[in-house]
């Protein structure tokens, strides 16, 4: 009998099973919901920061 170290595929499979279980859990869903909410807020802030005041386009540019 040999004690073989887990292969990379075995490790990936084990990790993917753990991730699927976590995502399906109540705590996983709560964390994902919170992250999505924060991402939407950040996106809205970014969109607001990118807006250009149309009046500023009428001002002369000094070089």
PDB file of N, CA, C and O in Angstrom:
ATOM      1  N   UNK A   1       0.829  -1.174   0.000  1.00  0.00           N
ATOM      2  CA  UNK A   1       0.000   0.000   0.000  1.00  0.00           C
ATOM      3  C   UNK A   1       0.881   1.246   0.000  1.00  0.00           C
ATOM      4  O   UNK A   1       1.840   1.342   0.765  1.00  0.00           O
ATOM      5  N   UNK A   2       0.547   2.185  -0.854  1.00  0.00           N
ATOM      6  CA  UNK A   2       1.331   3.416  -0.900  1.00  0.00           C
ATOM      7  C   UNK A   2       0.452   4.574  -0.469  1.00  0.00           C
ATOM      8  O   UNK A   2      -0.745   4.610  -0.751  1.00  0.00           O
ATOM      9  N   UNK A   3       1.060   5.505   0.210  1.00  0.00           N
ATOM     10  CA  UNK A   3       0.352   6.725   0.609  1.00  0.00           C
ATOM     11  C   UNK A   3       0.651   7.792  -0.427  1.00  0.00           C
ATOM     12  O   UNK A   3       1.678   8.468  -0.381  1.00  0.00           O
ATOM     13  N   UNK A   4      -0.271   7.918  -1.353  1.00  0.00           N
ATOM     14  CA  UNK A   4      -0.080   8.913  -2.397  1.00  0.00           C
ATOM     15  C   UNK A   4      -0.642  10.250  -1.939  1.00  0.00           C
ATOM     16  O   UNK A   4      -1.701  10.325  -1.316  1.00  0.00           O
ATOM     17  N   UNK A   5       0.091  11.291  -2.262  1.00  0.00           N
ATOM     18  CA  UNK A   5      -0.405  12.634  -1.968  1.00  0.00           C
ATOM     19  C   UNK A   5      -1.573  12.919  -2.906  1.00  0.00           C
ATOM     20  O   UNK A   5      -1.593  12.441  -4.041  1.00  0.00           O
ATOM     21  N   UNK A   6      -2.536  13.689  -2.439  1.00  0.00           N
ATOM     22  CA  UNK A   6      -3.662  14.011  -3.324  1.00  0.00           C
ATOM     23  C   UNK A   6      -3.172  14.763  -4.555  1.00  0.00           C
ATOM     24  O   UNK A   6      -2.305  15.632  -4.471  1.00  0.00           O
ATOM     25  N   UNK A   7      -3.740  14.413  -5.685  1.00  0.00           N
ATOM     26  CA  UNK A   7      -3.354  15.085  -6.913  1.00  0.00           C
ATOM     27  C   UNK A   7      -4.001  16.460  -6.957  1.00  0.00           C
ATOM     28  O   UNK A   7      -4.889  16.776  -6.166  1.00  0.00           O
ATOM     29  N   UNK A   8      -3.542  17.257  -7.886  1.00  0.00           N
ATOM     30  CA  UNK A   8      -4.099  18.598  -8.036  1.00  0.00           C
ATOM     31  C   UNK A   8      -5.589  18.513  -8.373  1.00  0.00           C
ATOM     32  O   UNK A   8      -6.380  19.312  -7.870  1.00  0.00           O
ATOM     33  N   UNK A   9      -5.971  17.572  -9.200  1.00  0.00           N
ATOM     34  CA  UNK A   9      -7.383  17.410  -9.545  1.00  0.00           C
ATOM     35  C   UNK A   9      -8.210  17.044  -8.321  1.00  0.00           C
ATOM     36  O   UNK A   9      -9.331  17.527  -8.160  1.00  0.00           O
ATOM     37  N   UNK A  10      -7.659  16.190  -7.455  1.00  0.00           N
ATOM     38  CA  UNK A  10      -8.352  15.823  -6.219  1.00  0.00           C
ATOM     39  C   UNK A  10      -8.534  17.053  -5.327  1.00  0.00           C
ATOM     40  O   UNK A  10      -9.598  17.256  -4.741  1.00  0.00           O
ATOM     41  N   UNK A  11      -7.502  17.852  -5.234  1.00  0.00           N
ATOM     42  CA  UNK A  11      -7.563  19.060  -4.412  1.00  0.00           C
ATOM     43  C   UNK A  11      -8.592  20.047  -4.973  1.00  0.00           C
ATOM     44  O   UNK A  11      -9.343  20.672  -4.223  1.00  0.00           O
ATOM     45  N   UNK A  12      -8.615  20.176  -6.291  1.00  0.00           N
ATOM     46  CA  UNK A  12      -9.578  21.071  -6.928  1.00  0.00           C
ATOM     47  C   UNK A  12     -10.994  20.574  -6.684  1.00  0.00           C
ATOM     48  O   UNK A  12     -11.887  21.365  -6.378  1.00  0.00           O
ATOM     49  N   UNK A  13     -11.204  19.283  -6.818  1.00  0.00           N
ATOM     50  CA  UNK A  13     -12.532  18.706  -6.592  1.00  0.00           C
ATOM     51  C   UNK A  13     -12.979  18.920  -5.154  1.00  0.00           C
ATOM     52  O   UNK A  13     -14.131  19.278  -4.909  1.00  0.00           O
ATOM     53  N   UNK A  14     -12.082  18.705  -4.204  1.00  0.00           N
ATOM     54  CA  UNK A  14     -12.413  18.890  -2.790  1.00  0.00           C
ATOM     55  C   UNK A  14     -12.756  20.352  -2.509  1.00  0.00           C
ATOM     56  O   UNK A  14     -13.731  20.644  -1.817  1.00  0.00           O
ATOM     57  N   UNK A  15     -11.957  21.259  -3.043  1.00  0.00           N
ATOM     58  CA  UNK A  15     -12.204  22.679  -2.839  1.00  0.00           C
ATOM     59  C   UNK A  15     -13.524  23.102  -3.480  1.00  0.00           C
ATOM     60  O   UNK A  15     -14.279  23.872  -2.887  1.00  0.00           O
ATOM     61  N   UNK A  16     -13.808  22.608  -4.680  1.00  0.00           N
ATOM     62  CA  UNK A  16     -15.056  22.988  -5.343  1.00  0.00           C
ATOM     63  C   UNK A  16     -16.270  22.472  -4.567  1.00  0.00           C
ATOM     64  O   UNK A  16     -17.299  23.145  -4.521  1.00  0.00           O
ATOM     65  N   UNK A  17     -16.165  21.298  -3.964  1.00  0.00           N
ATOM     66  CA  UNK A  17     -17.268  20.777  -3.144  1.00  0.00           C
ATOM     67  C   UNK A  17     -17.484  21.654  -1.914  1.00  0.00           C
ATOM     68  O   UNK A  17     -18.622  21.930  -1.535  1.00  0.00           O
ATOM     69  N   UNK A  18     -16.390  22.088  -1.295  1.00  0.00           N
ATOM     70  CA  UNK A  18     -16.497  22.965  -0.130  1.00  0.00           C
ATOM     71  C   UNK A  18     -17.119  24.297  -0.504  1.00  0.00           C
ATOM     72  O   UNK A  18     -17.949  24.832   0.231  1.00  0.00           O
ATOM     73  N   UNK A  19     -16.714  24.837  -1.659  1.00  0.00           N
ATOM     74  CA  UNK A  19     -17.250  26.126  -2.110  1.00  0.00           C
ATOM     75  C   UNK A  19     -18.740  26.000  -2.418  1.00  0.00           C
ATOM     76  O   UNK A  19     -19.532  26.862  -2.036  1.00  0.00           O
ATOM     77  N   UNK A  20     -19.122  24.922  -3.112  1.00  0.00           N
ATOM     78  CA  UNK A  20     -20.547  24.720  -3.415  1.00  0.00           C
ATOM     79  C   UNK A  20     -21.367  24.625  -2.131  1.00  0.00           C
ATOM     80  O   UNK A  20     -22.459  25.187  -2.047  1.00  0.00           O
ATOM     81  N   UNK A  21     -20.849  23.923  -1.142  1.00  0.00           N
ATOM     82  CA  UNK A  21     -21.560  23.782   0.130  1.00  0.00           C
ATOM     83  C   UNK A  21     -21.686  25.142   0.824  1.00  0.00           C
ATOM     84  O   UNK A  21     -22.737  25.465   1.377  1.00  0.00           O
ATOM     85  N   UNK A  22     -20.615  25.932   0.791  1.00  0.00           N
ATOM     86  CA  UNK A  22     -20.638  27.246   1.437  1.00  0.00           C
ATOM     87  C   UNK A  22     -21.601  28.185   0.718  1.00  0.00           C
ATOM     88  O   UNK A  22     -22.375  28.893   1.363  1.00  0.00           O
ATOM     89  N   UNK A  23     -21.558  28.196  -0.606  1.00  0.00           N
ATOM     90  CA  UNK A  23     -22.452  29.069  -1.371  1.00  0.00           C
ATOM     91  C   UNK A  23     -23.907  28.699  -1.120  1.00  0.00           C
ATOM     92  O   UNK A  23     -24.770  29.577  -1.092  1.00  0.00           O
ATOM     93  N   UNK A  24     -24.187  27.436  -0.941  1.00  0.00           N
ATOM     94  CA  UNK A  24     -25.548  26.985  -0.691  1.00  0.00           C
ATOM     95  C   UNK A  24     -26.003  27.186   0.740  1.00  0.00           C
ATOM     96  O   UNK A  24     -27.192  27.071   1.037  1.00  0.00           O
ATOM     97  N   UNK A  25     -25.068  27.485   1.629  1.00  0.00           N
ATOM     98  CA  UNK A  25     -25.434  27.657   3.036  1.00  0.00           C
ATOM     99  C   UNK A  25     -26.039  29.040   3.274  1.00  0.00           C
ATOM    100  O   UNK A  25     -25.885  29.950   2.459  1.00  0.00           O
ATOM    101  N   UNK A  26     -26.715  29.178   4.384  1.00  0.00           N
ATOM    102  CA  UNK A  26     -27.337  30.459   4.731  1.00  0.00           C
ATOM    103  C   UNK A  26     -26.286  31.548   4.913  1.00  0.00           C
ATOM    104  O   UNK A  26     -26.461  32.670   4.438  1.00  0.00           O
ATOM    105  N   UNK A  27     -25.197  31.220   5.599  1.00  0.00           N
ATOM    106  CA  UNK A  27     -24.154  32.230   5.819  1.00  0.00           C
ATOM    107  C   UNK A  27     -23.482  32.621   4.502  1.00  0.00           C
ATOM    108  O   UNK A  27     -23.141  33.787   4.304  1.00  0.00           O
ATOM    109  N   UNK A  28     -23.293  31.666   3.611  1.00  0.00           N
ATOM    110  CA  UNK A  28     -22.702  31.967   2.312  1.00  0.00           C
ATOM    111  C   UNK A  28     -23.586  32.883   1.497  1.00  0.00           C
ATOM    112  O   UNK A  28     -23.111  33.830   0.871  1.00  0.00           O
ATOM    113  N   UNK A  29     -24.877  32.598   1.509  1.00  0.00           N
ATOM    114  CA  UNK A  29     -25.816  33.444   0.763  1.00  0.00           C
ATOM    115  C   UNK A  29     -25.855  34.862   1.329  1.00  0.00           C
ATOM    116  O   UNK A  29     -25.945  35.833   0.577  1.00  0.00           O
ATOM    117  N   UNK A  30     -25.789  34.977   2.652  1.00  0.00           N
ATOM    118  CA  UNK A  30     -25.793  36.304   3.271  1.00  0.00           C
ATOM    119  C   UNK A  30     -24.553  37.089   2.875  1.00  0.00           C
ATOM    120  O   UNK A  30     -24.641  38.273   2.552  1.00  0.00           O
ATOM    121  N   UNK A  31     -23.401  36.434   2.900  1.00  0.00           N
ATOM    122  CA  UNK A  31     -22.161  37.118   2.540  1.00  0.00           C
ATOM    123  C   UNK A  31     -22.200  37.543   1.074  1.00  0.00           C
ATOM    124  O   UNK A  31     -21.804  38.662   0.745  1.00  0.00           O
ATOM    125  N   UNK A  32     -22.662  36.684   0.211  1.00  0.00           N
ATOM    126  CA  UNK A  32     -22.732  37.009  -1.217  1.00  0.00           C
ATOM    127  C   UNK A  32     -23.701  38.170  -1.443  1.00  0.00           C
ATOM    128  O   UNK A  32     -23.416  39.075  -2.227  1.00  0.00           O
ATOM    129  N   UNK A  33     -24.829  38.143  -0.766  1.00  0.00           N
ATOM    130  CA  UNK A  33     -25.796  39.239  -0.898  1.00  0.00           C
ATOM    131  C   UNK A  33     -25.183  40.558  -0.446  1.00  0.00           C
ATOM    132  O   UNK A  33     -25.381  41.590  -1.086  1.00  0.00           O
ATOM    133  N   UNK A  34     -24.443  40.523   0.653  1.00  0.00           N
ATOM    134  CA  UNK A  34     -23.801  41.736   1.166  1.00  0.00           C
ATOM    135  C   UNK A  34     -22.752  42.251   0.184  1.00  0.00           C
ATOM    136  O   UNK A  34     -22.662  43.455  -0.052  1.00  0.00           O
ATOM    137  N   UNK A  35     -21.970  41.357  -0.382  1.00  0.00           N
ATOM    138  CA  UNK A  35     -20.933  41.758  -1.329  1.00  0.00           C
ATOM    139  C   UNK A  35     -21.554  42.358  -2.587  1.00  0.00           C
ATOM    140  O   UNK A  35     -21.055  43.352  -3.115  1.00  0.00           O
ATOM    141  N   UNK A  36     -22.631  41.760  -3.062  1.00  0.00           N
ATOM    142  CA  UNK A  36     -23.309  42.288  -4.253  1.00  0.00           C
ATOM    143  C   UNK A  36     -23.860  43.681  -3.956  1.00  0.00           C
ATOM    144  O   UNK A  36     -23.744  44.582  -4.787  1.00  0.00           O
ATOM    145  N   UNK A  37     -24.454  43.862  -2.784  1.00  0.00           N
ATOM    146  CA  UNK A  37     -24.986  45.168  -2.404  1.00  0.00           C
ATOM    147  C   UNK A  37     -23.876  46.214  -2.365  1.00  0.00           C
ATOM    148  O   UNK A  37     -24.049  47.324  -2.869  1.00  0.00           O
ATOM    149  N   UNK A  38     -22.747  45.867  -1.773  1.00  0.00           N
ATOM    150  CA  UNK A  38     -21.619  46.796  -1.715  1.00  0.00           C
ATOM    151  C   UNK A  38     -21.072  47.096  -3.109  1.00  0.00           C
ATOM    152  O   UNK A  38     -20.676  48.228  -3.388  1.00  0.00           O
ATOM    153  N   UNK A  39     -21.047  46.103  -3.977  1.00  0.00           N
ATOM    154  CA  UNK A  39     -20.559  46.306  -5.342  1.00  0.00           C
ATOM    155  C   UNK A  39     -21.480  47.249  -6.112  1.00  0.00           C
ATOM    156  O   UNK A  39     -21.010  48.100  -6.867  1.00  0.00           O
ATOM    157  N   UNK A  40     -22.781  47.099  -5.923  1.00  0.00           N
ATOM    158  CA  UNK A  40     -23.734  47.989  -6.595  1.00  0.00           C
ATOM    159  C   UNK A  40     -23.555  49.416  -6.093  1.00  0.00           C
ATOM    160  O   UNK A  40     -23.568  50.357  -6.887  1.00  0.00           O
ATOM    161  N   UNK A  41     -23.388  49.588  -4.787  1.00  0.00           N
ATOM    162  CA  UNK A  41     -23.160  50.922  -4.231  1.00  0.00           C
ATOM    163  C   UNK A  41     -21.884  51.535  -4.796  1.00  0.00           C
ATOM    164  O   UNK A  41     -21.866  52.711  -5.160  1.00  0.00           O
ATOM    165  N   UNK A  42     -20.819  50.744  -4.869  1.00  0.00           N
ATOM    166  CA  UNK A  42     -19.559  51.244  -5.406  1.00  0.00           C
ATOM    167  C   UNK A  42     -19.708  51.634  -6.873  1.00  0.00           C
ATOM    168  O   UNK A  42     -19.149  52.639  -7.313  1.00  0.00           O
ATOM    169  N   UNK A  43     -20.457  50.845  -7.621  1.00  0.00           N
ATOM    170  CA  UNK A  43     -20.678  51.146  -9.032  1.00  0.00           C
ATOM    171  C   UNK A  43     -21.465  52.454  -9.182  1.00  0.00           C
ATOM    172  O   UNK A  43     -21.149  53.272 -10.046  1.00  0.00           O
ATOM    173  N   UNK A  44     -22.477  52.649  -8.351  1.00  0.00           N
ATOM    174  CA  UNK A  44     -23.252  53.888  -8.407  1.00  0.00           C
ATOM    175  C   UNK A  44     -22.392  55.102  -8.048  1.00  0.00           C
ATOM    176  O   UNK A  44     -22.520  56.159  -8.667  1.00  0.00           O
ATOM    177  N   UNK A  45     -21.524  54.952  -7.058  1.00  0.00           N
ATOM    178  CA  UNK A  45     -20.617  56.040  -6.683  1.00  0.00           C
ATOM    179  C   UNK A  45     -19.661  56.353  -7.828  1.00  0.00           C
ATOM    180  O   UNK A  45     -19.384  57.520  -8.107  1.00  0.00           O
ATOM    181  N   UNK A  46     -19.166  55.335  -8.480  1.00  0.00           N
ATOM    182  CA  UNK A  46     -18.258  55.528  -9.604  1.00  0.00           C
ATOM    183  C   UNK A  46     -18.969  56.240 -10.754  1.00  0.00           C
ATOM    184  O   UNK A  46     -18.417  57.157 -11.362  1.00  0.00           O
ATOM    185  N   UNK A  47     -20.184  55.817 -11.043  1.00  0.00           N
ATOM    186  CA  UNK A  47     -20.950  56.469 -12.107  1.00  0.00           C
ATOM    187  C   UNK A  47     -21.192  57.943 -11.775  1.00  0.00           C
ATOM    188  O   UNK A  47     -21.105  58.806 -12.648  1.00  0.00           O
ATOM    189  N   UNK A  48     -21.496  58.220 -10.506  1.00  0.00           N
ATOM    190  CA  UNK A  48     -21.716  59.604 -10.079  1.00  0.00           C
ATOM    191  C   UNK A  48     -20.432  60.419 -10.208  1.00  0.00           C
ATOM    192  O   UNK A  48     -20.468  61.569 -10.647  1.00  0.00           O
ATOM    193  N   UNK A  49     -19.307  59.832  -9.830  1.00  0.00           N
ATOM    194  CA  UNK A  49     -18.027  60.537  -9.907  1.00  0.00           C
ATOM    195  C   UNK A  49     -17.606  60.800 -11.352  1.00  0.00           C
ATOM    196  O   UNK A  49     -16.871  61.750 -11.619  1.00  0.00           O
ATOM    197  N   UNK A  50     -18.059  59.978 -12.271  1.00  0.00           N
ATOM    198  CA  UNK A  50     -17.686  60.134 -13.681  1.00  0.00           C
ATOM    199  C   UNK A  50     -18.548  61.162 -14.408  1.00  0.00           C
ATOM    200  O   UNK A  50     -18.199  61.606 -15.501  1.00  0.00           O
ATOM    201  N   UNK A  51     -19.660  61.535 -13.807  1.00  0.00           N
ATOM    202  CA  UNK A  51     -20.545  62.514 -14.456  1.00  0.00           C
ATOM    203  C   UNK A  51     -19.838  63.848 -14.599  1.00  0.00           C
ATOM    204  O   UNK A  51     -19.110  64.287 -13.708  1.00  0.00           O
ATOM    205  N   UNK A  52     -20.064  64.471 -15.720  1.00  0.00           N
ATOM    206  CA  UNK A  52     -19.474  65.776 -15.988  1.00  0.00           C
ATOM    207  C   UNK A  52     -20.583  66.819 -15.908  1.00  0.00           C
ATOM    208  O   UNK A  52     -21.659  66.656 -16.484  1.00  0.00           O
ATOM    209  N   UNK A  53     -20.299  67.874 -15.192  1.00  0.00           N
ATOM    210  CA  UNK A  53     -21.252  68.979 -15.113  1.00  0.00           C
ATOM    211  C   UNK A  53     -21.256  69.681 -16.466  1.00  0.00           C
ATOM    212  O   UNK A  53     -20.224  70.206 -16.884  1.00  0.00           O
ATOM    213  N   UNK A  54     -22.378  69.701 -17.152  1.00  0.00           N
ATOM    214  CA  UNK A  54     -22.417  70.324 -18.480  1.00  0.00           C
ATOM    215  C   UNK A  54     -21.982  71.792 -18.460  1.00  0.00           C
ATOM    216  O   UNK A  54     -21.429  72.280 -19.446  1.00  0.00           O
ATOM    217  N   UNK A  55     -22.220  72.489 -17.370  1.00  0.00           N
ATOM    218  CA  UNK A  55     -21.812  73.897 -17.279  1.00  0.00           C
ATOM    219  C   UNK A  55     -20.293  74.045 -17.294  1.00  0.00           C
ATOM    220  O   UNK A  55     -19.773  75.065 -17.747  1.00  0.00           O
ATOM    221  N   UNK A  56     -19.591  73.048 -16.808  1.00  0.00           N
ATOM    222  CA  UNK A  56     -18.127  73.145 -16.786  1.00  0.00           C
ATOM    223  C   UNK A  56     -17.543  73.091 -18.195  1.00  0.00           C
ATOM    224  O   UNK A  56     -16.399  73.492 -18.408  1.00  0.00           O
ATOM    225  N   UNK A  57     -18.310  72.604 -19.144  1.00  0.00           N
ATOM    226  CA  UNK A  57     -17.832  72.541 -20.526  1.00  0.00           C
ATOM    227  C   UNK A  57     -17.850  73.914 -21.185  1.00  0.00           C
ATOM    228  O   UNK A  57     -17.207  74.111 -22.216  1.00  0.00           O
ATOM    229  N   UNK A  58     -18.573  74.858 -20.609  1.00  0.00           N
ATOM    230  CA  UNK A  58     -18.635  76.208 -21.158  1.00  0.00           C
ATOM    231  C   UNK A  58     -17.502  77.101 -20.656  1.00  0.00           C
ATOM    232  O   UNK A  58     -17.301  78.196 -21.181  1.00  0.00           O
ATOM    233  N   UNK A  59     -16.776  76.653 -19.666  1.00  0.00           N
ATOM    234  CA  UNK A  59     -15.695  77.456 -19.098  1.00  0.00           C
ATOM    235  C   UNK A  59     -14.454  77.362 -19.985  1.00  0.00           C
ATOM    236  O   UNK A  59     -14.162  76.304 -20.543  1.00  0.00           O
ATOM    237  N   UNK A  60     -13.725  78.476 -20.111  1.00  0.00           N
ATOM    238  CA  UNK A  60     -12.505  78.441 -20.922  1.00  0.00           C
ATOM    239  C   UNK A  60     -11.420  77.595 -20.238  1.00  0.00           C
ATOM    240  O   UNK A  60     -11.361  77.512 -19.011  1.00  0.00           O
ATOM    241  N   UNK A  61     -10.591  76.989 -21.036  1.00  0.00           N
ATOM    242  CA  UNK A  61      -9.507  76.159 -20.534  1.00  0.00           C
ATOM    243  C   UNK A  61      -8.215  76.970 -20.630  1.00  0.00           C
ATOM    244  O   UNK A  61      -7.853  77.447 -21.705  1.00  0.00           O
ATOM    245  N   UNK A  62      -7.539  77.119 -19.527  1.00  0.00           N
ATOM    246  CA  UNK A  62      -6.241  77.834 -19.534  1.00  0.00           C
ATOM    247  C   UNK A  62      -5.120  76.822 -19.632  1.00  0.00           C
ATOM    248  O   UNK A  62      -5.026  75.883 -18.841  1.00  0.00           O
ATOM    249  N   UNK A  63      -4.284  77.034 -20.613  1.00  0.00           N
ATOM    250  CA  UNK A  63      -3.143  76.126 -20.787  1.00  0.00           C
ATOM    251  C   UNK A  63      -1.908  76.714 -20.250  1.00  0.00           C
ATOM    252  O   UNK A  63      -0.850  76.088 -20.312  1.00  0.00           O
TER     253      UNK A  63
END
